[in-house]
Amino acid sequence: MQRAAKKPKPTDPNQPERMRLWLMYPQRLIQKPLIWEVGHRFKVVTNIRQASVTDEIGLVCLELDGPRAEVKAAIKWLEKTGVKVEPVEINVIES
């Protein structure tokens, strides 16, 4: 009799997670390399999916991939830095 593989608990901090987020940068943060910093401070892979940056505001669609605890910590750090972070709610079919 074969046993089913044990699934990780949803609250397991080491469970892999991929989140797609909208980042809204205020003018004072546009010149800062925050996405680079996130990739070096936390054990996450960053993937810029879309971006629009002007002199007044930055809007970035960023995918974060890594252990759940690291993804959550990276989001918290971005918010503490002054970036507004919101989840992308609509999945778009990519071609």
N, C-alpha and C positions, 0 to 999 in steps of 0.2 A: 504494500500500500504506500503510495507516494504522498508525502505531506506537502501542503500548499506553502509557498514561500511566505514568510512573515512580512507583512507590509509595515513600513515605518508609520508611526503615529503622526497625525497631521501637525501636531505641535513639536515634532522632533526638530531641534534647531539645525541639525546636520542634513535634513532632507533637502534635496536640490529644489531650487525655485527659480522660475524665470518670470520677471515682471516687466511689463512695458509701461513707461511713465511719461507724462508730460512734465517738463521742467520749464518754469518761467523765471528767467533771471531779471532782477532789477538792473537798472543802468549801471549802478556802482560795481556790479559783479561780472559784467559782460567780458571784460579783459582777463579775468581770472581763469586758469586752467582747471576748473573744478571737476570735469569728467576725468581728466588725467589723474587728478588727486584721488578720486573715488577708486579708480583701478589700482592705485598703489597703497592706499590706506586699508582697503578691505579686500577680502578674497572673493572678488566678483569679476566677471568679464563684462565690459561695457560695449555696447553696440549702438551707435547713433543711427537711428532709423530715418530721421527727418530733422531738419533744422532751418530756422529763419532767424537771422540776427541783424538788428539795425543798431544805430547809435543809442537808441532809447530803451530797447528791450530785446531779450533773447528768448526764443521759444524752441525747445529741443524735445524730440521724442526719443527717449533713451530706453534701451532694453538692458536690464541687469540680470545676470545669470550667476548663481552660486548657491552656497548653503543658505537656508532660510534666515538664520541669525545674522549672517553677513549682509544679505540684501536689506533686511530691516535696519541694521545699524547704518548702512550707507544712506538709506533714505532719511533716517533721523539726522545724520550729519549734514546732509544737503539742506534740510529744513532749518537746522540750527545756524547754518551759514547764511541763510537769507533767501534761499531758492524756494519758490512755491512748487510743491510736488503733488501731482494728481495722477491716479491710475488712468490708463487708456481703457475706455470702456467698450469700444466697438472694435472687434477684430475684422480687419480688412483682408480679403483674399489677395495674396500677392501673386503676380504673374511673372 
